Amino acid sequence: MDKLGETAERILRFIQQNPGCHLRKIKVMTHISLGTAQYHLDRLEKMGRIASTRLGLYKHYFPIGIFQENEKEILQVLGQETTREILMLIIERQAPTQTDIVNSVGISAASVNWHIGHLIKFKLIEGVKEGRYKRYQLRDRESSSRYITELMRNYYPSIWDKWSNRLAEIFLSLSKGETELK
C-alpha cells in the first residue's frame, strides 16, 4: 500500500471525523489550498481509502467500508444547512405543505422543491396528496428517524445538541401515536 504524506493523512482523518464533507469544507477546515485538496482527494480515492458521491454541484467524501448507501445519503443531507433545516421541519411538523416550508425556512418555492426533490430521491420523505395540497412526511418514520438521529449524534454533535430536545419530543410523540393506532 502506498504511504500517505502528512497532508493526505490530515485530509483522511478529517473525512473520517466528518463523513459526507465536500471539497470546500475540507479545504477550509484543513487550511490547505483548493488545488492541494483536490490532488490529495483524487489520490486517496484512487488508493481506495475514500469514496465519493455527487449531490448536485457537490462531491461528498466518505471513508471506505463504514457506511451503507442510505447512511451516506443522510450524511449528505445533514451536511447541507438548508436541506437539513427542511428535513428537520418536516420531522418536527410531521406533515407540512410546501407553503409551510417556504414560510418557515424563508426561501423560494422553487428552492424548496429542489431540496425536497433530493429528500424524496434519497427516500427519506414522501409527498402525500391531501385535497389540493401535498404534505411531506418521513417515508419510513421508524428507520429514518433512527438513522437520522444516530448519524446526527455521531457526526454532527453541534447540530445534535441544537436539535436533540426537539427531536426527542417529536419521536416520542410519533412512537406514542403508532402505539395508539395498533
C-alpha positions in Angstrom: 0.0 0.0 0.0 1.2 3.5 -0.8 2.5 5.6 2.1 0.4 8.7 2.6 2.1 12.0 3.2 1.3 14.3 6.1 -1.3 16.3 4.1 -3.1 13.3 2.8 -3.2 11.8 6.3 -4.7 15.0 7.6 -7.4 15.0 4.9 -8.1 11.3 5.5 -8.5 11.9 9.3 -10.8 14.9 8.6 -13.0 12.8 6.3 -13.1 10.0 8.9 -14.3 12.5 11.5 -16.6 14.4 9.1 -18.0 11.9 6.7 -20.0 13.4 3.8 -18.0 16.6 3.8 -17.3 18.3 0.5 -14.2 19.8 -1.1 -14.6 23.4 0.1 -15.2 22.4 3.7 -12.1 20.1 3.6 -10.1 23.0 2.1 -11.2 25.5 4.8 -11.1 23.2 7.8 -7.7 21.6 7.0 -6.2 25.0 5.9 -4.8 23.8 2.6 -5.2 25.2 -0.9 -8.0 24.1 -3.2 -5.6 22.5 -5.7 -3.8 20.6 -3.0 -7.0 19.3 -1.5 -8.2 18.2 -5.0 -4.9 16.4 -5.7 -4.9 14.5 -2.4 -8.7 13.7 -2.5 -8.2 12.2 -6.0 -5.1 10.3 -4.8 -6.9 8.9 -1.7 -9.9 7.9 -3.9 -7.6 6.1 -6.4 -5.9 4.3 -3.5 -9.2 3.1 -2.2 -9.0 4.9 1.1 -12.1 7.1 0.4 -15.1 7.1 -1.8 -17.2 10.0 -3.2 -20.7 10.6 -4.2 -22.1 13.6 -6.1 -25.2 15.6 -5.0 -25.9 18.5 -7.3 -22.7 20.5 -7.7 -21.1 19.0 -4.6 -18.9 15.9 -4.4 -19.1 14.4 -0.9 -16.3 12.2 0.6 -16.6 9.2 2.9 -14.1 6.7 4.4 -14.3 3.3 2.7 -16.3 0.5 4.2 -18.0 2.2 7.0 -21.3 3.5 5.7 -24.2 1.9 3.8 -25.5 3.9 0.8 -28.6 5.2 2.6 -26.3 6.4 5.5 -24.2 8.3 3.0 -27.2 10.0 1.6 -28.4 11.0 5.1 -25.0 12.4 5.9 -25.0 14.4 2.7 -28.4 15.9 3.7 -27.2 16.7 7.2 -24.2 18.4 5.8 -26.3 20.9 3.8 -27.8 23.5 6.0 -30.9 24.3 4.0 -31.8 20.7 3.2 -31.2 19.7 6.8 -33.4 22.6 8.0 -36.2 21.4 5.7 -35.8 17.8 6.8 -35.9 18.8 10.5 -39.0 21.0 9.8 -40.7 18.0 8.2 -39.9 15.8 11.2 -41.0 18.5 13.6 -44.2 19.5 12.0 -44.9 15.9 10.8 -46.7 16.8 7.5 -46.1 20.4 6.4 -47.1 21.7 3.0 -44.7 23.4 0.6 -46.1 26.8 1.7 -45.4 25.9 5.3 -41.8 25.1 4.4 -41.4 28.2 2.3 -42.7 30.4 5.2 -40.6 28.7 7.8 -37.3 28.4 6.0 -37.6 31.7 4.1 -36.5 30.5 0.7 -38.4 30.5 -2.6 -40.9 27.7 -3.6 -38.5 26.7 -6.4 -35.7 26.2 -3.9 -37.9 24.2 -1.6 -38.8 22.0 -4.5 -35.2 21.4 -5.3 -34.3 20.4 -1.7 -37.5 18.3 -1.4 -36.6 16.5 -4.6 -33.3 15.3 -3.1 -35.0 14.2 0.1 -37.6 12.2 -2.0 -34.8 10.8 -4.2 -33.0 9.6 -1.1 -36.3 8.0 0.1 -36.2 10.0 3.3 -39.5 11.7 2.8 -42.6 11.3 0.6 -45.3 13.6 -0.6 -48.9 12.7 0.4 -51.7 14.4 -1.6 -54.3 15.9 0.7 -57.1 17.7 -1.2 -55.4 20.3 -3.3 -52.2 20.3 -1.1 -49.3 18.0 -0.9 -47.9 17.3 2.5 -44.4 16.0 3.2 -43.6 13.4 5.8 -40.8 10.9 6.7 -41.1 8.0 4.4 -40.4 5.3 6.9 -40.7 7.0 10.3 -39.1 4.3 12.4 -35.9 3.5 10.4 -35.5 7.1 9.0 -35.7 8.6 12.4 -33.3 6.1 13.9 -30.7 6.6 11.1 -31.0 10.4 11.2 -30.7 10.6 15.0 -27.7 8.2 15.1 -25.8 9.9 12.3 -26.5 13.3 13.6 -25.4 12.4 17.2 -22.2 10.7 16.0 -21.1 13.0 13.2 -22.8 16.4 13.7 -22.7 16.8 17.5 -23.2 20.6 17.4 -26.4 20.1 15.3 -27.4 17.2 17.6 -27.1 19.5 20.7 -29.3 22.1 19.0 -32.0 19.6 17.9 -31.8 16.8 20.4 -34.5 18.0 22.8 -36.9 18.9 20.0 -36.3 15.6 18.2 -36.7 13.5 21.3 -40.1 15.1 21.9 -41.1 14.6 18.3 -40.0 10.9 18.1 -41.6 10.1 21.4 -44.9 11.6 20.2 -44.6 9.6 16.9 -44.0 6.3 18.8 -46.9 7.0 21.1 -49.1 7.8 18.1 -48.1 4.5 16.5 -48.8 2.6 19.7 -52.3 4.1 19.9 -53.0 3.2 16.3 -52.3 -0.5 16.9 
